Structure formats: C-alpha cells, structure tokens
Amino acid sequence: MGTKTKWAVITGASSGIGEEFAYRFYDMGYSLVLISQTREKLSAVEKHLLKRKRKAPERRQEIKLIDADLGEMGSLKKTSLEIKKIFQMEKFTEDSNLPAILINCAGFGAVGEFTDISIEKQESMIDVNVKGLVYLTYEMLPIMEAAGGGRILNVASSAGFFPGGPYMTIYYATKSFVLSFTNGLRRELFEKKSPVHISALCPGPVNTPFNARANVRNALPGISAKRCVSAAISGMKHDKAVIVPGITIKAAELGAKILPAKAVIPMVSHQQKKKI
C-alpha cells in the first residue's frame, strides 16, 4: 500500500489569509510548502503549526519553508526548482508527494493618488500580484496534472469586479487581471477535461496586515481571515468559479455588474478617498 502525502503550496503564508490557509490545511492533514518574503515570519508560522493538536497524528506531515520575492524572476525560478524537487514530477509513484493544492495568496496594495505612489512600488505590485501568480500557476499546473489532479485558488479581490479603482488604480487593475485570467484558464481546463480545477477568491475587506502595508487610514470593517478561508475552502469543495465571502460583497458584485461604469467609478472614488 502506498504512502502518498497530499501537499498544499501556499504563497503569502506568513500573515493574514495565507497564514490562515496554512493552519487550516495543516489541520486537515496536508503537508505544506509555505512561501513568503520573510523567513523569520515563516518560521514563526511553522512554530505555531507544530504546536497545534493534529487530528490525525499517525499521518506523516511535513512543513517546508521557502523565502522568496515573488515579484523577481530569478527568485521565482529558484522557487519553482525547489517545488519541483519536492514533487519529483517525472516519477510519480504510490509513495509520491502529491501536489493537491496551490493557493496563490501573495499580493499587496497601496492607496493614494497615482503619481504620489512611487513607480517602483507600483511596478513591484504588478510583479507580485500578476507576474508571480501567473508564473507559479504555469509551473504548478503540469505537475498537478501529472499527479492526477488538484485545485488552484487564485486570491483576487472584490476590487476585481469594478471597472476601475481611483486612488488604488494599480491594485484594482491587478485584481481585475487575476479574475479574468482565472476565469479564462478555468474554461481551458474544462474543455480539455483536465483533472485540475481552478477558482478565484474575491473577498472584500479582511482584517489582516494588508491595510497597514497599503497605508490605509480609514479602513472599512472587515471579516476575519478565518471566515474568509472557511468560505474559500467550502467554495473549492463545491468547485465554484468565483468565491465571494459575505452577503455585503456579493451585493457589491451585483451592483458592479448592473450599474454603468460612469455610476460605479465615482462611488468607488468616494470610498477610496476616505482611506487616504
């Protein structure tokens, strides 16, 4: 009998939603590859994980940490090589490590007038939110297909529903990309009968360190990371294309679809100005 170990690969795992995903999948018996920019923070998450009471202590579980800047191509390539070493994709057997889950959670935003935010920061935002997510999806998808299947979750945002986001212009644009990319790839995978399923998570405000990093002053009240991740895992189990936690954000999504852009964008602008 084989000893297959299911793995979850999670980016942005050192805080917020990504950290909560790490706790949840570890509790579910998965081994973990945790990726983030700061090794110290990843090590702190690992310590918390190892202190948790496991539901299946007899099951072999491992935790591997990768500190990487997912906006930098050299770092992305190195990360991909480390992941491939774990899964040895060319020789899956009954005893193989199985790449069952990929959570693309790494990302950040910034609030302010477009020209008040440094071009370097905005370029980095595009690199992390878009390039890093696309690259890891591109690298992991064939591995998961070779292993017989899996699930990819791309963490977008409710910002992706709107035709534009004044005072968070680049952030809104990157999340629109993530949503569009995920929907398009999902259809491709369906049409070729791929064993891999992909979904987008589009939360509204979540109580995480995101706002501090984005220099948000007057944030809207958010849901907890636990609630967000619970909705995400439920949505993945039901193979939802787009997962939207919370009634309020679902209503906002509907409004963004029904109302014309000339009505929606001024409302977004009014709300975002409050954050400066």
Protein Blocks (a to p, Z undefined) as FASTA:
>chain_A
ZZddcddddehklgcjllmmmmmmmmnopacddddfblklmmmmmmmmmmpccfblmbcc
ddddddddfkbfklmmmmmmmmmmmnommlccfkbccdfbccdfbccddeddfklpcfkl
mmmmmmmmmmmmmmmmmmmmmmmmmnopacdddddbfklmpgbdehilmmmmmmmmmmmm
mmmmmmmmmmnopabdcddddddddddfklmmnopabdcddddfklmmmmmmmmmmnopa
bdcehjklmmmmmmmmmpcfklmmmmmmmmmmmmZZ
